[in-house]
Amino acid sequence: MPNTLLYLIIPPETEDAVTEWLLEREDVPGFTSAAVSGHGSSARSMTLAEQVAGRSRRVMFFMHLPEPVARTLIAALGEGFKGSGIHYWLVPVLEIGRLR
């Protein structure tokens, strides 16, 4: 079963809810999160202050999962966080390991 890397880009106001939701799921063994800035031409999703600054604050979650689990997670996010503006990428992982 191929592994994938799932990236979630979320608005900061949903960070606590998404973190709690992910921690409660048995099919998510762990994840990483980081504060990031979004840059682009989608001004309609930015506040006036973000438009002036030229960036929007976001939180990125990423985790590697088997592809079917990642797709199930995306579908569940769509139901549980409908309208929240979550953006995602699902990309193949060539290799996973730990250096010792």
C-alpha positions as CSV (number, residue, x, y, z in Angstrom):
1,M,0.0,0.0,0.0
2,P,1.7,3.3,-1.1
3,N,2.3,6.0,1.5
4,T,1.3,9.6,0.9
5,L,2.1,12.9,2.5
6,L,-1.0,14.8,3.3
7,Y,-0.6,18.6,3.8
8,L,-3.5,20.6,5.3
9,I,-3.4,24.4,5.2
10,I,-5.9,25.8,7.6
11,P,-7.0,29.2,8.9
12,P,-5.4,29.9,12.4
13,E,-8.8,30.1,14.0
14,T,-9.5,26.4,13.3
15,E,-6.0,25.2,14.6
16,D,-7.2,24.0,18.0
17,A,-10.3,22.3,16.6
18,V,-8.3,20.5,13.9
19,T,-5.5,19.5,16.3
20,E,-8.0,18.0,18.7
21,W,-9.9,16.3,15.8
22,L,-6.6,14.7,14.5
23,L,-5.5,13.6,17.9
24,E,-8.7,11.8,18.5
25,R,-8.5,9.8,15.3
26,E,-7.0,6.3,15.7
27,D,-6.0,6.2,12.0
28,V,-3.6,9.2,12.4
29,P,-0.5,7.9,14.2
30,G,1.0,11.4,14.4
31,F,1.4,14.7,12.6
32,T,3.5,17.9,12.5
33,S,2.2,21.4,12.5
34,A,3.8,24.8,11.7
35,A,2.8,28.4,11.4
36,V,3.1,29.5,7.7
37,S,2.2,32.4,5.5
38,G,0.1,32.2,2.4
39,H,1.0,34.4,-0.6
40,G,-1.0,34.7,-3.7
41,S,-3.6,36.4,-5.7
42,S,-6.7,35.2,-3.8
43,A,-7.5,38.5,-2.1
44,R,-11.1,37.5,-1.5
45,S,-10.0,35.1,1.2
46,M,-7.7,37.6,2.9
47,T,-8.6,40.2,5.5
48,L,-7.9,43.9,4.7
49,A,-4.8,43.7,7.0
50,E,-3.6,40.6,5.2
51,Q,-4.0,42.3,1.9
52,V,-1.9,45.2,3.0
53,A,0.8,42.8,4.4
54,G,0.7,40.7,1.2
55,R,0.3,37.5,3.1
56,S,-2.2,35.5,5.1
57,R,-1.5,33.6,8.3
58,R,-2.2,29.9,8.1
59,V,-1.3,26.7,10.0
60,M,0.1,23.7,8.1
61,F,-0.4,20.2,9.2
62,F,1.4,17.4,7.5
63,M,1.5,13.6,8.0
64,H,2.4,10.5,6.1
65,L,-0.4,7.9,5.8
66,P,-1.4,5.0,3.6
67,E,-3.3,6.5,0.6
68,P,-6.7,5.0,1.5
69,V,-6.4,6.4,5.0
70,A,-5.5,9.8,3.7
71,R,-8.4,9.8,1.3
72,T,-10.8,8.8,4.2
73,L,-9.3,11.6,6.3
74,I,-9.9,14.2,3.5
75,A,-13.5,13.1,3.2
76,A,-14.1,13.3,6.9
77,L,-12.5,16.7,7.1
78,G,-14.9,17.8,4.4
79,E,-17.8,16.8,6.5
80,G,-16.5,17.9,9.9
81,F,-15.0,21.3,8.7
82,K,-17.2,22.2,5.8
83,G,-16.8,25.9,4.8
84,S,-13.7,26.3,6.9
85,G,-11.4,27.0,3.9
86,I,-9.1,24.1,4.5
87,H,-6.7,23.5,1.5
88,Y,-4.9,20.3,1.0
89,W,-2.3,18.5,-1.0
90,L,-1.9,14.7,-1.2
91,V,1.5,13.6,-2.7
92,P,3.2,10.3,-3.1
93,V,6.1,9.4,-0.7
94,L,9.0,7.6,-2.3
95,E,10.6,6.5,1.0
96,I,10.1,6.7,4.7
97,G,12.8,5.9,7.2
98,R,14.6,7.0,10.3
99,L,18.4,7.7,10.5
100,R,20.1,6.1,13.4
